[in-house]
Amino acid sequence: MRLAAGCVLIEGRGSRVRFAHGLHIAPFHRPHPTKEAKPYQVEDARAFLMLIGVTP
């Protein structure tokens, strides 16, 4: 979803990734060992999308 919103994916070490959109950069970790995100990760992603102007 973040890539569809025009963000650039920046790979880090291990499961670390950053998404950049203009001057805004948000760090995230890929969920592992399962692919299910924890509630706080979903909230962080939602807050970042709202910050860059993406609304539901």
C-alpha positions in Angstrom: 0.0 0.0 0.0 2.8 2.4 0.8 4.5 1.7 -2.5 1.2 2.4 -4.3 1.0 5.7 -2.4 4.3 6.8 -4.1 6.7 5.8 -1.3 10.2 4.6 -2.0 11.3 1.4 -0.2 14.8 1.5 1.4 16.1 -1.9 2.5 18.0 -2.1 5.8 19.8 -4.9 7.6 17.8 -8.0 8.4 14.0 -7.2 8.6 14.5 -3.5 8.7 12.9 -1.3 6.0 12.2 2.4 5.6 9.7 4.1 3.5 10.4 7.5 2.1 7.9 10.0 0.7 9.2 13.5 0.1 10.9 14.6 3.3 9.1 12.0 5.4 10.8 8.8 6.3 9.3 6.0 8.4 11.2 3.0 9.8 9.4 -0.4 10.0 10.3 -4.0 10.6 9.0 -6.8 8.5 6.9 -9.1 10.7 8.6 -12.5 11.3 8.5 -15.4 11.7 4.8 -15.1 10.7 3.6 -12.5 8.2 1.0 -11.1 10.6 1.6 -7.5 11.7 1.1 -6.6 15.3 -1.5 -3.9 16.2 1.1 -1.2 16.9 2.7 -1.9 13.5 -0.7 -1.3 11.8 -1.2 1.9 13.7 2.3 3.1 12.8 1.6 2.4 9.1 -1.7 4.1 9.3 -0.2 7.2 10.9 2.5 7.4 8.3 -0.1 7.1 5.5 -2.1 9.9 7.0 1.0 12.0 7.4 1.7 11.8 3.7 -1.9 12.6 2.8 -3.4 9.2 2.1 -6.8 8.9 3.6 -9.2 5.9 3.7 
